[in-house]
Every structure is written in C-alpha cells, then in structure tokens.
Amino acid sequence: MNFFSSSKVKDASQNTLPFIDVQEVVPHPAVPLAGLGIFYKSRPGSGGFFAPKVVTYDYSQYLREAKFVVSSVYRPTTFDYNLNLGSVDRNPIIDVAIDGADEVDSNMVLIKGGGGCLLQEKVVASCAKKFIVVADYTKKSLHLGEQWCKGVPIEVAPMAQVPIKLQIEAMFGGEVVLRMAKVKAGPIITDNGNFLLDWKFVGKREYNWDEVNRAITMIPGVLETGLFVDMAHKCYFGMVDGSVKAQSK
C-alpha cells in the first residue's frame, strides 16, 4: 500500500488508523518517521495541543476503490472526505492500528481511557496485527503514575460500580472514584452506556500490571480496564525540541 502526501496537515495525535481525526491544525514542518509524518506543535500551556501531530495522507481513493479497508473511521468534526465507514464486525483483522496513550511505562504498558473510550480502543487494538502508539514526551514514564495522575480508567456496569470499587480497593489499595460529568449532572456515560471508575493506585507500590489487569477484569460487572498490557508494538514520542524518539519492546 502506497501513501501519497496530501496538501493538508491534520490533527491525528490521538487517532489515525483505524481511527481518523481530521481536525485542522496549524501546520509545522514535518519530521520524517518510518512512513509517518510527525511534527511537534509548540504551544506551551495549551493542554492537549501540546502534543505530536501526525501528517495524514490522502488515501481516500484507496478506500473508495476498496484496495484496502479501514476497520473503523472516527471523525468527530467533519464528514466531507468521502471515507468509507466500517466496523470490526465486518473487518475483524486490522493490519495496523495507531492511537495515542495517557501514559507509557518502560515496559510499554499503557494507560488509556482518559477520554472515556477505552473499551472500543482496546477492541480495535486487539484486532490489529501491529498496534502503534504516537504521543508527546509528557506521556513517557519509567513507571506508571509518574506523569499521569488521574488513575486507571475502568468501564463498569452501572449497577455494579460500588461493589467493584470496594473490591479493587481491598485487593490493590488506592482509591477508586466514579468519574463525574463536567457539563451535565451525574456521572459520565460511555458510548456503550456504562460508567467509568478511575482507580488512583498507590504510586510508590510495585504492581505486576498483567496480574492486576487480569484480576480486575475478572470482577463481575467490569467491562474493561484502561491497562493495555503487551499490546503495543512500538511507541513514538514527540520531544520538546521537535525530534522523535521511538520505543520498542
């Protein structure tokens, strides 16, 4: 599959393939990166904009001609690029998935779900032959909890949220809180109609994240956790000087 650079620079710091974010961003020179274009948008103090951006490519002709299939296209702002929408029901095998992360540790264990879409993101990542993470340098940590202080997101059935909270706190310590909405009354409701718990684990405690993830997912009522263990194949971090650092297993 050949990619051809388009004339537009798009914001894809969070989602590229199979999720595509087509928000416009201020263009900066791109740094070549193994088939990806990535650049650092230097806007200190601007929150989520303080992140690497991916230069997306004009592959709409391939989608229309069905030369390859994007399993799912996520486009929250515009629908004017004539891209085919798909799903993992119809396309359960994905060649490559590219997404962001809230934090990445030295063993490439990820925390994801700060935006509340962890279940769907994990399903897509699990269907991919290769899962690539693109993030800015503030997401890179030696141990989880060094940079991301909001805890591990956990999607749960609403009626089970209190028992789940108590069991996690009893097993692993820390504090589990129900994520509340900011612009409406009550808790946040996920796209799947569930609640989100944020487990603020003990920062100085050594955890075996694979065992923790398995134990939490076994609690009745837990749909999925934001711990992505042994899923990422490679991570690319945009650095403050505009360079890119890669991390592999």
MIFI-432874 format. One line per 5 residues: number of its first residue (from 1); their letters; for each residue x, y, z of C-alpha. Coordinates in steps of 0.2 Angstrom, whole numbers, plus 5000, padded with zeros to 4 digits. Layout:
NUM) A) X Y Z; ...
This chain:
1) MNFFS) 5000 5000 5000; 5007 5017 4995; 5003 5033 5003; 5004 5050 4995; 5006 5066 5005
6) SSKVK) 4991 5077 5004; 4992 5096 5004; 4983 5097 5021; 4990 5094 5039; 4978 5085 5050
11) DASQN) 4977 5083 5069; 4979 5065 5072; 4989 5065 5088; 4975 5054 5096; 4968 5044 5081
16) TLPFI) 4975 5039 5064; 4972 5022 5058; 4960 5014 5061; 4953 5029 5069; 4955 5045 5060
21) DVQEV) 4954 5063 5067; 4953 5076 5054; 4953 5092 5064; 4963 5106 5056; 4979 5111 5065
26) VPHPA) 4992 5125 5062; 5005 5117 5050; 5023 5115 5055; 5037 5106 5046; 5036 5088 5047
31) VPLAG) 5049 5076 5054; 5050 5060 5043; 5047 5045 5053; 5046 5027 5045; 5031 5030 5034
36) LGIFY) 5023 5043 5046; 5025 5061 5046; 5025 5068 5064; 5029 5086 5070; 5028 5095 5087
41) KSRPG) 5016 5109 5088; 5025 5120 5101; 5011 5129 5111; 5016 5128 5129; 5001 5129 5141
46) SGGFF) 4988 5124 5128; 4984 5107 5135; 4980 5094 5123; 4988 5104 5109; 5005 5102 5117
51) APKVV) 5007 5086 5108; 5015 5077 5092; 5004 5078 5077; 5003 5066 5063; 5003 5071 5045
56) TYDYS) 4990 5061 5037; 4990 5055 5019; 4977 5056 5005; 4972 5038 5004; 4953 5041 5001
61) QYLRE) 4955 5035 4983; 4961 5018 4990; 4946 5017 5002; 4934 5021 4988; 4942 5008 4977
66) AKFVV) 4942 4996 4991; 4960 4992 4988; 4962 4991 5007; 4949 4993 5021; 4950 5004 5037
71) SSVYR) 4940 4995 5050; 4933 5010 5058; 4934 5028 5054; 4931 5041 5069; 4928 5058 5063
76) PTTFD) 4920 5069 5076; 4921 5086 5067; 4918 5084 5048; 4912 5071 5036; 4917 5079 5020
81) YNLNL) 4932 5067 5015; 4921 5053 5007; 4929 5040 5018; 4920 5023 5020; 4914 5019 5037
86) GSVDR) 4917 5001 5043; 4917 4991 5059; 4927 4977 5067; 4911 4966 5064; 4914 4967 5046
91) NPIID) 4933 4969 5047; 4939 4960 5062; 4958 4959 5056; 4967 4975 5055; 4984 4977 5048
96) VAIDG) 4989 4992 5059; 4981 5002 5072; 4988 5019 5078; 4982 5028 5093; 4988 5039 5107
101) ADEVD) 4990 5035 5126; 4989 5044 5143; 5005 5036 5149; 5018 5023 5143; 5030 5015 5155
106) SNMVL) 5047 5007 5152; 5039 4990 5148; 5027 4998 5136; 5012 4995 5147; 4999 5009 5143
111) IKGGG) 4986 5018 5152; 4972 5023 5140; 4954 5029 5143; 4957 5047 5149; 4944 5052 5136
116) GCLLQ) 4932 5038 5140; 4933 5027 5125; 4945 5013 5132; 4933 4998 5128; 4932 5002 5110
121) EKVVA) 4950 5007 5108; 4956 4991 5116; 4944 4980 5105; 4952 4989 5090; 4970 4987 5096
126) SCAKK) 4967 4968 5100; 4961 4966 5082; 4977 4974 5075; 4992 4964 5069; 5003 4979 5075
131) FIVVA) 4997 4992 5087; 5007 5009 5086; 5007 5022 5099; 5010 5041 5095; 5011 5053 5110
136) DYTKK) 5021 5068 5116; 5035 5067 5128; 5025 5070 5144; 5017 5053 5141; 5033 5044 5143
141) SLHLG) 5037 5037 5160; 5048 5025 5169; 5034 5019 5180; 5015 5021 5178; 5009 5036 5189
146) EQWCK) 5024 5047 5186; 5016 5058 5173; 4998 5053 5173; 4990 5056 5190; 4971 5053 5186
151) GVPIE) 4972 5034 5189; 4967 5019 5178; 4950 5021 5170; 4939 5006 5171; 4922 5004 5162
156) VAPMA) 4909 4996 5173; 4891 4991 5173; 4882 5005 5182; 4873 4993 5194; 4890 4986 5200
161) QVPIK) 4900 5001 5202; 4900 5001 5221; 4905 4983 5223; 4918 4985 5210; 4925 5000 5219
166) LQIEA) 4926 4991 5236; 4934 4975 5228; 4948 4985 5219; 4952 4995 5234; 4953 4979 5245
171) MFGGE) 4964 4970 5233; 4976 4983 5227; 4974 4998 5238; 4972 5016 5232; 4956 5025 5229
176) VVLRM) 4943 5021 5216; 4931 5036 5211; 4916 5037 5200; 4920 5049 5185; 4908 5063 5185
181) AKVKA) 4902 5074 5171; 4908 5092 5170; 4894 5100 5159; 4879 5090 5165; 4873 5082 5181
186) GPIIT) 4878 5065 5186; 4892 5053 5181; 4899 5051 5164; 4890 5039 5152; 4901 5030 5140
191) DNGNF) 4897 5026 5122; 4892 5009 5127; 4880 5015 5141; 4892 5011 5156; 4900 5021 5170
196) LLDWK) 4919 5025 5172; 4928 5022 5188; 4946 5029 5190; 4957 5019 5201; 4970 5030 5208
201) FVGKR) 4983 5017 5213; 4997 5018 5226; 5011 5027 5217; 5026 5020 5226; 5019 5002 5226
206) EYNWD) 5026 4989 5214; 5012 4982 5203; 5013 4967 5191; 5001 4976 5179; 4997 4960 5169
211) EVNRA) 4991 4951 5185; 4982 4967 5191; 4973 4969 5174; 4968 4951 5174; 4961 4952 5192
216) ITMIP) 4951 4967 5189; 4943 4961 5173; 4938 4945 5182; 4927 4956 5194; 4909 4954 5189
221) GVLET) 4902 4970 5181; 4919 4976 5174; 4918 4978 5156; 4937 4983 5153; 4951 4992 5160
226) GLFVD) 4962 5006 5153; 4978 4995 5156; 4985 4990 5139; 4997 4976 5143; 5008 4968 5130
231) MAHKC) 4998 4976 5116; 5009 4990 5109; 5022 4985 5097; 5031 5002 5095; 5029 5020 5103
236) YFGMV) 5034 5036 5095; 5036 5051 5106; 5037 5069 5100; 5050 5078 5110; 5050 5097 5115
241) DGSVK) 5064 5101 5103; 5054 5094 5088; 5063 5077 5087; 5055 5060 5089; 5060 5046 5100
246) AQSK) 5055 5028 5097; 5052 5014 5110; 5051 4996 5106; 5049 4980 5117
